[in-house]
């Protein structure tokens, strides 16, 4: 049972990480993607604050 859980968890992690790996080809590209996401979240929060 533990082996099945371990395999399922590993597959879920790999599926979750795949879009991040496909979005950029370098570490710098990953940093830019994360930075852009952070700016979008900050802007949205500032825009929607009552």
mmCIF entry with sequence, helices, sheets and N, C-alpha, C, O atoms, coordinates in Angstrom:
data_MODEL
# 
_entry.id   MODEL 
# 
_entity.id                         1 
_entity.type                       polymer 
_entity.pdbx_number_of_molecules   1 
# 
_entity_poly.entity_id                      1 
_entity_poly.type                           'polypeptide(L)' 
_entity_poly.nstd_linkage                   no 
_entity_poly.nstd_monomer                   no 
_entity_poly.pdbx_seq_one_letter_code       
;(UNK)(UNK)(UNK)(UNK)(UNK)(UNK)(UNK)(UNK)(UNK)(UNK)(UNK)(UNK)(UNK)(UNK)(UNK)(UNK)
(UNK)(UNK)(UNK)(UNK)(UNK)(UNK)(UNK)(UNK)(UNK)(UNK)(UNK)(UNK)(UNK)(UNK)(UNK)(UNK)
(UNK)(UNK)(UNK)(UNK)(UNK)(UNK)(UNK)(UNK)(UNK)(UNK)(UNK)(UNK)(UNK)(UNK)(UNK)(UNK)
(UNK)(UNK)
;
_entity_poly.pdbx_seq_one_letter_code_can   XXXXXXXXXXXXXXXXXXXXXXXXXXXXXXXXXXXXXXXXXXXXXXXXXX 
_entity_poly.pdbx_strand_id                 A 
# 
loop_
_entity_poly_seq.entity_id 
_entity_poly_seq.num 
_entity_poly_seq.mon_id 
_entity_poly_seq.hetero 
1 1  UNK n 
1 2  UNK n 
1 3  UNK n 
1 4  UNK n 
1 5  UNK n 
1 6  UNK n 
1 7  UNK n 
1 8  UNK n 
1 9  UNK n 
1 10 UNK n 
1 11 UNK n 
1 12 UNK n 
1 13 UNK n 
1 14 UNK n 
1 15 UNK n 
1 16 UNK n 
1 17 UNK n 
1 18 UNK n 
1 19 UNK n 
1 20 UNK n 
1 21 UNK n 
1 22 UNK n 
1 23 UNK n 
1 24 UNK n 
1 25 UNK n 
1 26 UNK n 
1 27 UNK n 
1 28 UNK n 
1 29 UNK n 
1 30 UNK n 
1 31 UNK n 
1 32 UNK n 
1 33 UNK n 
1 34 UNK n 
1 35 UNK n 
1 36 UNK n 
1 37 UNK n 
1 38 UNK n 
1 39 UNK n 
1 40 UNK n 
1 41 UNK n 
1 42 UNK n 
1 43 UNK n 
1 44 UNK n 
1 45 UNK n 
1 46 UNK n 
1 47 UNK n 
1 48 UNK n 
1 49 UNK n 
1 50 UNK n 
# 
_struct_asym.id          A 
_struct_asym.entity_id   1 
# 
loop_
_struct_conf.conf_type_id 
_struct_conf.id 
_struct_conf.pdbx_PDB_helix_id 
_struct_conf.beg_label_comp_id 
_struct_conf.beg_label_asym_id 
_struct_conf.beg_label_seq_id 
_struct_conf.pdbx_beg_PDB_ins_code 
_struct_conf.end_label_comp_id 
_struct_conf.end_label_asym_id 
_struct_conf.end_label_seq_id 
_struct_conf.pdbx_end_PDB_ins_code 
_struct_conf.beg_auth_comp_id 
_struct_conf.beg_auth_asym_id 
_struct_conf.beg_auth_seq_id 
_struct_conf.end_auth_comp_id 
_struct_conf.end_auth_asym_id 
_struct_conf.end_auth_seq_id 
_struct_conf.pdbx_PDB_helix_class 
_struct_conf.details 
_struct_conf.pdbx_PDB_helix_length 
HELX_P HELX_P1 AA1 UNK A 2  ? UNK A 23 ? UNK A 2  UNK A 23 1 ? 22 
HELX_P HELX_P2 AA2 UNK A 27 ? UNK A 47 ? UNK A 27 UNK A 47 1 ? 21 
# 
_struct_conf_type.id          HELX_P 
_struct_conf_type.criteria    ? 
_struct_conf_type.reference   ? 
# 
loop_
_atom_site.group_PDB 
_atom_site.id 
_atom_site.type_symbol 
_atom_site.label_atom_id 
_atom_site.label_alt_id 
_atom_site.label_comp_id 
_atom_site.label_asym_id 
_atom_site.label_entity_id 
_atom_site.label_seq_id 
_atom_site.pdbx_PDB_ins_code 
_atom_site.Cartn_x 
_atom_site.Cartn_y 
_atom_site.Cartn_z 
_atom_site.occupancy 
_atom_site.B_iso_or_equiv 
_atom_site.pdbx_formal_charge 
_atom_site.auth_seq_id 
_atom_site.auth_comp_id 
_atom_site.auth_asym_id 
_atom_site.auth_atom_id 
_atom_site.pdbx_PDB_model_num 
ATOM 1   N N  . UNK A 1 1  ? 0.827   -1.197 0.000   1.00 0.00 ? 1  UNK A N  1 
ATOM 2   C CA . UNK A 1 1  ? 0.000   0.000  0.000   1.00 0.00 ? 1  UNK A CA 1 
ATOM 3   C C  . UNK A 1 1  ? 0.868   1.257  0.000   1.00 0.00 ? 1  UNK A C  1 
ATOM 4   O O  . UNK A 1 1  ? 0.577   2.225  -0.703  1.00 0.00 ? 1  UNK A O  1 
ATOM 5   N N  . UNK A 1 2  ? 1.933   1.229  0.794   1.00 0.00 ? 2  UNK A N  1 
ATOM 6   C CA . UNK A 1 2  ? 2.823   2.384  0.876   1.00 0.00 ? 2  UNK A CA 1 
ATOM 7   C C  . UNK A 1 2  ? 3.517   2.633  -0.465  1.00 0.00 ? 2  UNK A C  1 
ATOM 8   O O  . UNK A 1 2  ? 3.731   3.779  -0.859  1.00 0.00 ? 2  UNK A O  1 
ATOM 9   N N  . UNK A 1 3  ? 3.865   1.545  -1.160  1.00 0.00 ? 3  UNK A N  1 
ATOM 10  C CA . UNK A 1 3  ? 4.530   1.677  -2.457  1.00 0.00 ? 3  UNK A CA 1 
ATOM 11  C C  . UNK A 1 3  ? 3.595   2.325  -3.477  1.00 0.00 ? 3  UNK A C  1 
ATOM 12  O O  . UNK A 1 3  ? 4.031   3.164  -4.265  1.00 0.00 ? 3  UNK A O  1 
ATOM 13  N N  . UNK A 1 4  ? 2.336   1.953  -3.473  1.00 0.00 ? 4  UNK A N  1 
ATOM 14  C CA . UNK A 1 4  ? 1.348   2.528  -4.396  1.00 0.00 ? 4  UNK A CA 1 
ATOM 15  C C  . UNK A 1 4  ? 1.175   4.014  -4.107  1.00 0.00 ? 4  UNK A C  1 
ATOM 16  O O  . UNK A 1 4  ? 1.116   4.826  -5.029  1.00 0.00 ? 4  UNK A O  1 
ATOM 17  N N  . UNK A 1 5  ? 1.092   4.372  -2.815  1.00 0.00 ? 5  UNK A N  1 
ATOM 18  C CA . UNK A 1 5  ? 0.961   5.779  -2.432  1.00 0.00 ? 5  UNK A CA 1 
ATOM 19  C C  . UNK A 1 5  ? 2.186   6.567  -2.882  1.00 0.00 ? 5  UNK A C  1 
ATOM 20  O O  . UNK A 1 5  ? 2.061   7.686  -3.379  1.00 0.00 ? 5  UNK A O  1 
ATOM 21  N N  . UNK A 1 6  ? 3.353   5.990  -2.709  1.00 0.00 ? 6  UNK A N  1 
ATOM 22  C CA . UNK A 1 6  ? 4.591   6.655  -3.103  1.00 0.00 ? 6  UNK A CA 1 
ATOM 23  C C  . UNK A 1 6  ? 4.635   6.896  -4.608  1.00 0.00 ? 6  UNK A C  1 
ATOM 24  O O  . UNK A 1 6  ? 5.016   7.981  -5.048  1.00 0.00 ? 6  UNK A O  1 
ATOM 25  N N  . UNK A 1 7  ? 4.259   5.919  -5.384  1.00 0.00 ? 7  UNK A N  1 
ATOM 26  C CA . UNK A 1 7  ? 4.243   6.057  -6.847  1.00 0.00 ? 7  UNK A CA 1 
ATOM 27  C C  . UNK A 1 7  ? 3.209   7.101  -7.274  1.00 0.00 ? 7  UNK A C  1 
ATOM 28  O O  . UNK A 1 7  ? 3.494   7.942  -8.126  1.00 0.00 ? 7  UNK A O  1 
ATOM 29  N N  . UNK A 1 8  ? 2.020   7.050  -6.692  1.00 0.00 ? 8  UNK A N  1 
ATOM 30  C CA . UNK A 1 8  ? 0.970   8.011  -7.033  1.00 0.00 ? 8  UNK A CA 1 
ATOM 31  C C  . UNK A 1 8  ? 1.403   9.433  -6.681  1.00 0.00 ? 8  UNK A C  1 
ATOM 32  O O  . UNK A 1 8  ? 1.184   10.357 -7.464  1.00 0.00 ? 8  UNK A O  1 
ATOM 33  N N  . UNK A 1 9  ? 2.006   9.614  -5.526  1.00 0.00 ? 9  UNK A N  1 
ATOM 34  C CA . UNK A 1 9  ? 2.469   10.937 -5.098  1.00 0.00 ? 9  UNK A CA 1 
ATOM 35  C C  . UNK A 1 9  ? 3.549   11.461 -6.046  1.00 0.00 ? 9  UNK A C  1 
ATOM 36  O O  . UNK A 1 9  ? 3.531   12.632 -6.427  1.00 0.00 ? 9  UNK A O  1 
ATOM 37  N N  . UNK A 1 10 ? 4.478   10.600 -6.420  1.00 0.00 ? 10 UNK A N  1 
ATOM 38  C CA . UNK A 1 10 ? 5.539   10.994 -7.338  1.00 0.00 ? 10 UNK A CA 1 
ATOM 39  C C  . UNK A 1 10 ? 4.960   11.416 -8.687  1.00 0.00 ? 10 UNK A C  1 
ATOM 40  O O  . UNK A 1 10 ? 5.393   12.416 -9.260  1.00 0.00 ? 10 UNK A O  1 
ATOM 41  N N  . UNK A 1 11 ? 4.002   10.675 -9.189  1.00 0.00 ? 11 UNK A N  1 
ATOM 42  C CA . UNK A 1 11 ? 3.369   11.031 -10.462 1.00 0.00 ? 11 UNK A CA 1 
ATOM 43  C C  . UNK A 1 11 ? 2.636   12.360 -10.372 1.00 0.00 ? 11 UNK A C  1 
ATOM 44  O O  . UNK A 1 11 ? 2.702   13.162 -11.304 1.00 0.00 ? 11 UNK A O  1 
ATOM 45  N N  . UNK A 1 12 ? 1.946   12.607 -9.277  1.00 0.00 ? 12 UNK A N  1 
ATOM 46  C CA . UNK A 1 12 ? 1.237   13.877 -9.105  1.00 0.00 ? 12 UNK A CA 1 
ATOM 47  C C  . UNK A 1 12 ? 2.213   15.046 -9.051  1.00 0.00 ? 12 UNK A C  1 
ATOM 48  O O  . UNK A 1 12 ? 1.954   16.099 -9.633  1.00 0.00 ? 12 UNK A O  1 
ATOM 49  N N  . UNK A 1 13 ? 3.320   14.869 -8.364  1.00 0.00 ? 13 UNK A N  1 
ATOM 50  C CA . UNK A 1 13 ? 4.331   15.925 -8.296  1.00 0.00 ? 13 UNK A CA 1 
ATOM 51  C C  . UNK A 1 13 ? 4.907   16.192 -9.685  1.00 0.00 ? 13 UNK A C  1 
ATOM 52  O O  . UNK A 1 13 ? 5.060   17.349 -10.075 1.00 0.00 ? 13 UNK A O  1 
ATOM 53  N N  . UNK A 1 14 ? 5.224   15.154 -10.422 1.00 0.00 ? 14 UNK A N  1 
ATOM 54  C CA . UNK A 1 14 ? 5.768   15.331 -11.767 1.00 0.00 ? 14 UNK A CA 1 
ATOM 55  C C  . UNK A 1 14 ? 4.772   16.019 -12.696 1.00 0.00 ? 14 UNK A C  1 
ATOM 56  O O  . UNK A 1 14 ? 5.153   16.873 -13.497 1.00 0.00 ? 14 UNK A O  1 
ATOM 57  N N  . UNK A 1 15 ? 3.511   15.650 -12.589 1.00 0.00 ? 15 UNK A N  1 
ATOM 58  C CA . UNK A 1 15 ? 2.479   16.291 -13.408 1.00 0.00 ? 15 UNK A CA 1 
ATOM 59  C C  . UNK A 1 15 ? 2.344   17.764 -13.026 1.00 0.00 ? 15 UNK A C  1 
ATOM 60  O O  . UNK A 1 15 ? 2.148   18.615 -13.893 1.00 0.00 ? 15 UNK A O  1 
ATOM 61  N N  . UNK A 1 16 ? 2.448   18.062 -11.741 1.00 0.00 ? 16 UNK A N  1 
ATOM 62  C CA . UNK A 1 16 ? 2.344   19.446 -11.290 1.00 0.00 ? 16 UNK A CA 1 
ATOM 63  C C  . UNK A 1 16 ? 3.528   20.301 -11.693 1.00 0.00 ? 16 UNK A C  1 
ATOM 64  O O  . UNK A 1 16 ? 3.367   21.501 -11.915 1.00 0.00 ? 16 UNK A O  1 
ATOM 65  N N  . UNK A 1 17 ? 4.703   19.723 -11.795 1.00 0.00 ? 17 UNK A N  1 
ATOM 66  C CA . UNK A 1 17 ? 5.913   20.470 -12.115 1.00 0.00 ? 17 UNK A CA 1 
ATOM 67  C C  . UNK A 1 17 ? 6.111   20.620 -13.620 1.00 0.00 ? 17 UNK A C  1 
ATOM 68  O O  . UNK A 1 17 ? 6.826   21.524 -14.053 1.00 0.00 ? 17 UNK A O  1 
ATOM 69  N N  . UNK A 1 18 ? 5.513   19.781 -14.403 1.00 0.00 ? 18 UNK A N  1 
ATOM 70  C CA . UNK A 1 18 ? 5.713   19.794 -15.849 1.00 0.00 ? 18 UNK A CA 1 
ATOM 71  C C  . UNK A 1 18 ? 5.436   21.158 -16.496 1.00 0.00 ? 18 UNK A C  1 
ATOM 72  O O  . UNK A 1 18 ? 6.247   21.601 -17.308 1.00 0.00 ? 18 UNK A O  1 
ATOM 73  N N  . UNK A 1 19 ? 4.332   21.843 -16.177 1.00 0.00 ? 19 UNK A N  1 
ATOM 74  C CA . UNK A 1 19 ? 4.111   23.162 -16.798 1.00 0.00 ? 19 UNK A CA 1 
ATOM 75  C C  . UNK A 1 19 ? 5.207   24.167 -16.446 1.00 0.00 ? 19 UNK A C  1 
ATOM 76  O O  . UNK A 1 19 ? 5.573   25.000 -17.276 1.00 0.00 ? 19 UNK A O  1 
ATOM 77  N N  . UNK A 1 20 ? 5.726   24.095 -15.238 1.00 0.00 ? 20 UNK A N  1 
ATOM 78  C CA . UNK A 1 20 ? 6.796   25.015 -14.859 1.00 0.00 ? 20 UNK A CA 1 
ATOM 79  C C  . UNK A 1 20 ? 8.063   24.747 -15.658 1.00 0.00 ? 20 UNK A C  1 
ATOM 80  O O  . UNK A 1 20 ? 8.764   25.678 -16.057 1.00 0.00 ? 20 UNK A O  1 
ATOM 81  N N  . UNK A 1 21 ? 8.349   23.490 -15.886 1.00 0.00 ? 21 UNK A N  1 
ATOM 82  C CA . UNK A 1 21 ? 9.547   23.146 -16.643 1.00 0.00 ? 21 UNK A CA 1 
ATOM 83  C C  . UNK A 1 21 ? 9.390   23.471 -18.118 1.00 0.00 ? 21 UNK A C  1 
ATOM 84  O O  . UNK A 1 21 ? 10.366  23.811 -18.788 1.00 0.00 ? 21 UNK A O  1 
ATOM 85  N N  . UNK A 1 22 ? 8.183   23.371 -18.623 1.00 0.00 ? 22 UNK A N  1 
ATOM 86  C CA . UNK A 1 22 ? 7.952   23.665 -20.030 1.00 0.00 ? 22 UNK A CA 1 
ATOM 87  C C  . UNK A 1 22 ? 7.861   25.146 -20.327 1.00 0.00 ? 22 UNK A C  1 
ATOM 88  O O  . UNK A 1 22 ? 8.007   25.549 -21.481 1.00 0.00 ? 22 UNK A O  1 
ATOM 89  N N  . UNK A 1 23 ? 7.623   25.969 -19.313 1.00 0.00 ? 23 UNK A N  1 
ATOM 90  C CA . UNK A 1 23 ? 7.435   27.400 -19.516 1.00 0.00 ? 23 UNK A CA 1 
ATOM 91  C C  . UNK A 1 23 ? 8.747   28.126 -19.777 1.00 0.00 ? 23 UNK A C  1 
ATOM 92  O O  . UNK A 1 23 ? 8.754   29.180 -20.413 1.00 0.00 ? 23 UNK A O  1 
ATOM 93  N N  . UNK A 1 24 ? 9.835   27.586 -19.304 1.00 0.00 ? 24 UNK A N  1 
ATOM 94  C CA . UNK A 1 24 ? 11.111  28.256 -19.486 1.00 0.00 ? 24 UNK A CA 1 
ATOM 95  C C  . UNK A 1 24 ? 12.209  27.216 -19.652 1.00 0.00 ? 24 UNK A C  1 
ATOM 96  O O  . UNK A 1 24 ? 12.067  26.066 -19.237 1.00 0.00 ? 24 UNK A O  1 
ATOM 97  N N  . UNK A 1 25 ? 13.284  27.634 -20.256 1.00 0.00 ? 25 UNK A N  1 
ATOM 98  C CA . UNK A 1 25 ? 14.368  26.692 -20.527 1.00 0.00 ? 25 UNK A CA 1 
ATOM 99  C C  . UNK A 1 25 ? 15.600  26.956 -19.672 1.00 0.00 ? 25 UNK A C  1 
ATOM 100 O O  . UNK A 1 25 ? 16.585  26.223 -19.754 1.00 0.00 ? 25 UNK A O  1 
ATOM 101 N N  . UNK A 1 26 ? 15.545  28.002 -18.853 1.00 0.00 ? 26 UNK A N  1 
ATOM 102 C CA . UNK A 1 26 ? 16.694  28.326 -18.019 1.00 0.00 ? 26 UNK A CA 1 
ATOM 103 C C  . UNK A 1 26 ? 16.225  28.696 -16.622 1.00 0.00 ? 26 UNK A C  1 
ATOM 104 O O  . UNK A 1 26 ? 15.038  28.929 -16.394 1.00 0.00 ? 26 UNK A O  1 
ATOM 105 N N  . UNK A 1 27 ? 17.153  28.746 -15.706 1.00 0.00 ? 27 UNK A N  1 
ATOM 106 C CA . UNK A 1 27 ? 16.831  29.173 -14.347 1.00 0.00 ? 27 UNK A CA 1 
ATOM 107 C C  . UNK A 1 27 ? 16.397  30.635 -14.340 1.00 0.00 ? 27 UNK A C  1 
ATOM 108 O O  . UNK A 1 27 ? 15.499  31.014 -13.588 1.00 0.00 ? 27 UNK A O  1 
ATOM 109 N N  . UNK A 1 28 ? 17.029  31.450 -15.170 1.00 0.00 ? 28 UNK A N  1 
ATOM 110 C CA . UNK A 1 28 ? 16.649  32.860 -15.257 1.00 0.00 ? 28 UNK A CA 1 
ATOM 111 C C  . UNK A 1 28 ? 15.213  32.995 -15.753 1.00 0.00 ? 28 UNK A C  1 
ATOM 112 O O  . UNK A 1 28 ? 14.464  33.846 -15.274 1.00 0.00 ? 28 UNK A O  1 
ATOM 113 N N  . UNK A 1 29 ? 14.836  32.164 -16.706 1.00 0.00 ? 29 UNK A N  1 
ATOM 114 C CA . UNK A 1 29 ? 13.466  32.191 -17.217 1.00 0.00 ? 29 UNK A CA 1 
ATOM 115 C C  . UNK A 1 29 ? 12.466  31.808 -16.140 1.00 0.00 ? 29 UNK A C  1 
ATOM 116 O O  . UNK A 1 29 ? 11.379  32.381 -16.070 1.00 0.00 ? 29 UNK A O  1 
ATOM 117 N N  . UNK A 1 30 ? 12.822  30.843 -15.299 1.00 0.00 ? 30 UNK A N  1 
ATOM 118 C CA . UNK A 1 30 ? 11.947  30.446 -14.198 1.00 0.00 ? 30 UNK A CA 1 
ATOM 119 C C  . UNK A 1 30 ? 11.784  31.600 -13.228 1.00 0.00 ? 30 UNK A C  1 
ATOM 120 O O  . UNK A 1 30 ? 10.680  31.853 -12.745 1.00 0.00 ? 30 UNK A O  1 
ATOM 121 N N  . UNK A 1 31 ? 12.865  32.301 -12.939 1.00 0.00 ? 31 UNK A N  1 
ATOM 122 C CA . UNK A 1 31 ? 12.795  33.457 -12.039 1.00 0.00 ? 31 UNK A CA 1 
ATOM 123 C C  . UNK A 1 31 ? 11.916  34.550 -12.605 1.00 0.00 ? 31 UNK A C  1 
ATOM 124 O O  . UNK A 1 31 ? 11.149  35.175 -11.872 1.00 0.00 ? 31 UNK A O  1 
ATOM 125 N N  . UNK A 1 32 ? 12.018  34.787 -13.900 1.00 0.00 ? 32 UNK A N  1 
ATOM 126 C CA . UNK A 1 32 ? 11.177  35.800 -14.539 1.00 0.00 ? 32 UNK A CA 1 
ATOM 127 C C  . UNK A 1 32 ? 9.711   35.405 -14.487 1.00 0.00 ? 32 UNK A C  1 
ATOM 128 O O  . UNK A 1 32 ? 8.850   36.250 -14.242 1.00 0.00 ? 32 UNK A O  1 
ATOM 129 N N  . UNK A 1 33 ? 9.420   34.130 -14.715 1.00 0.00 ? 33 UNK A N  1 
ATOM 130 C CA . UNK A 1 33 ? 8.038   33.651 -14.650 1.00 0.00 ? 33 UNK A CA 1 
ATOM 131 C C  . UNK A 1 33 ? 7.465   33.822 -13.247 1.00 0.00 ? 33 UNK A C  1 
ATOM 132 O O  . UNK A 1 33 ? 6.332   34.277 -13.087 1.00 0.00 ? 33 UNK A O  1 
ATOM 133 N N  . UNK A 1 34 ? 8.241   33.460 -12.238 1.00 0.00 ? 34 UNK A N  1 
ATOM 134 C CA . UNK A 1 34 ? 7.779   33.591 -10.855 1.00 0.00 ? 34 UNK A CA 1 
ATOM 135 C C  . UNK A 1 34 ? 7.605   35.055 -10.480 1.00 0.00 ? 34 UNK A C  1 
ATOM 136 O O  . UNK A 1 34 ? 6.657   35.406 -9.778  1.00 0.00 ? 34 UNK A O  1 
ATOM 137 N N  . UNK A 1 35 ? 8.498   35.901 -10.934 1.00 0.00 ? 35 UNK A N  1 
ATOM 138 C CA . UNK A 1 35 ? 8.403   37.325 -10.653 1.00 0.00 ? 35 UNK A CA 1 
ATOM 139 C C  . UNK A 1 35 ? 7.142   37.919 -11.297 1.00 0.00 ? 35 UNK A C  1 
ATOM 140 O O  . UNK A 1 35 ? 6.425   38.696 -10.666 1.00 0.00 ? 35 UNK A O  1 
ATOM 141 N N  . UNK A 1 36 ? 6.883   37.556 -12.529 1.00 0.00 ? 36 UNK A N  1 
ATOM 142 C CA . UNK A 1 36 ? 5.691   38.050 -13.221 1.00 0.00 ? 36 UNK A CA 1 
ATOM 143 C C  . UNK A 1 36 ? 4.420   37.598 -12.510 1.00 0.00 ? 36 UNK A C  1 
ATOM 144 O O  . UNK A 1 36 ? 3.459   38.358 -12.400 1.00 0.00 ? 36 UNK A O  1 
ATOM 145 N N  . UNK A 1 37 ? 4.420   36.366 -12.032 1.00 0.00 ? 37 UNK A N  1 
ATOM 146 C CA . UNK A 1 37 ? 3.263   35.860 -11.289 1.00 0.00 ? 37 UNK A CA 1 
ATOM 147 C C  . UNK A 1 37 ? 3.068   36.650 -10.005 1.00 0.00 ? 37 UNK A C  1 
ATOM 148 O O  . UNK A 1 37 ? 1.942   37.010 -9.663  1.00 0.00 ? 37 UNK A O  1 
ATOM 149 N N  . UNK A 1 38 ? 4.151   36.921 -9.294  1.00 0.00 ? 38 UNK A N  1 
ATOM 150 C CA . UNK A 1 38 ? 4.078   37.705 -8.057  1.00 0.00 ? 38 UNK A CA 1 
ATOM 151 C C  . UNK A 1 38 ? 3.556   39.106 -8.306  1.00 0.00 ? 38 UNK A C  1 
ATOM 152 O O  . UNK A 1 38 ? 2.739   39.610 -7.536  1.00 0.00 ? 38 UNK A O  1 
ATOM 153 N N  . UNK A 1 39 ? 4.025   39.747 -9.384  1.00 0.00 ? 39 UNK A N  1 
ATOM 154 C CA . UNK A 1 39 ? 3.543   41.091 -9.708  1.00 0.00 ? 39 UNK A CA 1 
ATOM 155 C C  . UNK A 1 39 ? 2.053   41.070 -10.050 1.00 0.00 ? 39 UNK A C  1 
ATOM 156 O O  . UNK A 1 39 ? 1.319   41.979 -9.661  1.00 0.00 ? 39 UNK A O  1 
ATOM 157 N N  . UNK A 1 40 ? 1.606   40.059 -10.763 1.00 0.00 ? 40 UNK A N  1 
ATOM 158 C CA . UNK A 1 40 ? 0.192   39.953 -11.121 1.00 0.00 ? 40 UNK A CA 1 
ATOM 159 C C  . UNK A 1 40 ? -0.668  39.777 -9.874  1.00 0.00 ? 40 UNK A C  1 
ATOM 160 O O  . UNK A 1 40 ? -1.740  40.374 -9.774  1.00 0.00 ? 40 UNK A O  1 
ATOM 161 N N  . UNK A 1 41 ? -0.217  38.974 -8.936  1.00 0.00 ? 41 UNK A N  1 
ATOM 162 C CA . UNK A 1 41 ? -0.974  38.757 -7.700  1.00 0.00 ? 41 UNK A CA 1 
ATOM 163 C C  . UNK A 1 41 ? -1.022  40.042 -6.885  1.00 0.00 ? 41 UNK A C  1 
ATOM 164 O O  . UNK A 1 41 ? -2.073  40.406 -6.358  1.00 0.00 ? 41 UNK A O  1 
ATOM 165 N N  . UNK A 1 42 ? 0.109   40.729 -6.780  1.00 0.00 ? 42 UNK A N  1 
ATOM 166 C CA . UNK A 1 42 ? 0.152   41.995 -6.032  1.00 0.00 ? 42 UNK A CA 1 
ATOM 167 C C  . UNK A 1 42 ? -0.765  43.021 -6.661  1.00 0.00 ? 42 UNK A C  1 
ATOM 168 O O  . UNK A 1 42 ? -1.522  43.690 -5.958  1.00 0.00 ? 42 UNK A O  1 
ATOM 169 N N  . UNK A 1 43 ? -0.708  43.156 -7.973  1.00 0.00 ? 43 UNK A N  1 
ATOM 170 C CA . UNK A 1 43 ? -1.558  44.125 -8.674  1.00 0.00 ? 43 UNK A CA 1 
ATOM 171 C C  . UNK A 1 43 ? -3.035  43.801 -8.464  1.00 0.00 ? 43 UNK A C  1 
ATOM 172 O O  . UNK A 1 43 ? -3.841  44.701 -8.227  1.00 0.00 ? 43 UNK A O  1 
ATOM 173 N N  . UNK A 1 44 ? -3.389  42.533 -8.548  1.00 0.00 ? 44 UNK A N  1 
ATOM 174 C CA . UNK A 1 44 ? -4.768  42.122 -8.353  1.00 0.00 ? 44 UNK A CA 1 
ATOM 175 C C  . UNK A 1 44 ? -5.232  42.422 -6.938  1.00 0.00 ? 44 UNK A C  1 
ATOM 176 O O  . UNK A 1 44 ? -6.354  42.887 -6.737  1.00 0.00 ? 44 UNK A O  1 
ATOM 177 N N  . UNK A 1 45 ? -4.379  42.160 -5.959  1.00 0.00 ? 45 UNK A N  1 
ATOM 178 C CA . UNK A 1 45 ? -4.740  42.424 -4.572  1.00 0.00 ? 45 UNK A CA 1 
ATOM 179 C C  . UNK A 1 45 ? -4.933  43.917 -4.327  1.00 0.00 ? 45 UNK A C  1 
ATOM 180 O O  . UNK A 1 45 ? -5.874  44.321 -3.644  1.00 0.00 ? 45 UNK A O  1 
ATOM 181 N N  . UNK A 1 46 ? -4.039  44.738 -4.887  1.00 0.00 ? 46 UNK A N  1 
ATOM 182 C CA . UNK A 1 46 ? -4.173  46.195 -4.721  1.00 0.00 ? 46 UNK A CA 1 
ATOM 183 C C  . UNK A 1 46 ? -5.415  46.710 -5.422  1.00 0.00 ? 46 UNK A C  1 
ATOM 184 O O  . UNK A 1 46 ? -6.088  47.607 -4.915  1.00 0.00 ? 46 UNK A O  1 
ATOM 185 N N  . UNK A 1 47 ? -5.720  46.161 -6.567  1.00 0.00 ? 47 UNK A N  1 
ATOM 186 C CA . UNK A 1 47 ? -6.875  46.612 -7.356  1.00 0.00 ? 47 UNK A CA 1 
ATOM 187 C C  . UNK A 1 47 ? -8.194  46.230 -6.681  1.00 0.00 ? 47 UNK A C  1 
ATOM 188 O O  . UNK A 1 47 ? -9.170  46.975 -6.768  1.00 0.00 ? 47 UNK A O  1 
ATOM 189 N N  . UNK A 1 48 ? -8.229  45.085 -6.016  1.00 0.00 ? 48 UNK A N  1 
ATOM 190 C CA . UNK A 1 48 ? -9.481  44.593 -5.441  1.00 0.00 ? 48 UNK A CA 1 
ATOM 191 C C  . UNK A 1 48 ? -9.628  44.851 -3.942  1.00 0.00 ? 48 UNK A C  1 
ATOM 192 O O  . UNK A 1 48 ? -10.545 44.320 -3.317  1.00 0.00 ? 48 UNK A O  1 
ATOM 193 N N  . UNK A 1 49 ? -8.747  45.653 -3.360  1.00 0.00 ? 49 UNK A N  1 
ATOM 194 C CA . UNK A 1 49 ? -8.859  45.999 -1.951  1.00 0.00 ? 49 UNK A CA 1 
ATOM 195 C C  . UNK A 1 49 ? -9.967  47.028 -1.774  1.00 0.00 ? 49 UNK A C  1 
ATOM 196 O O  . UNK A 1 49 ? -9.980  48.053 -2.455  1.00 0.00 ? 49 UNK A O  1 
ATOM 197 N N  . UNK A 1 50 ? -10.898 46.761 -0.861  1.00 0.00 ? 50 UNK A N  1 
ATOM 198 C CA . UNK A 1 50 ? -12.003 47.713 -0.669  1.00 0.00 ? 50 UNK A CA 1 
ATOM 199 C C  . UNK A 1 50 ? -11.567 49.017 -0.054  1.00 0.00 ? 50 UNK A C  1 
ATOM 200 O O  . UNK A 1 50 ? -12.393 49.904 0.162   1.00 0.00 ? 50 UNK A O  1 
# 
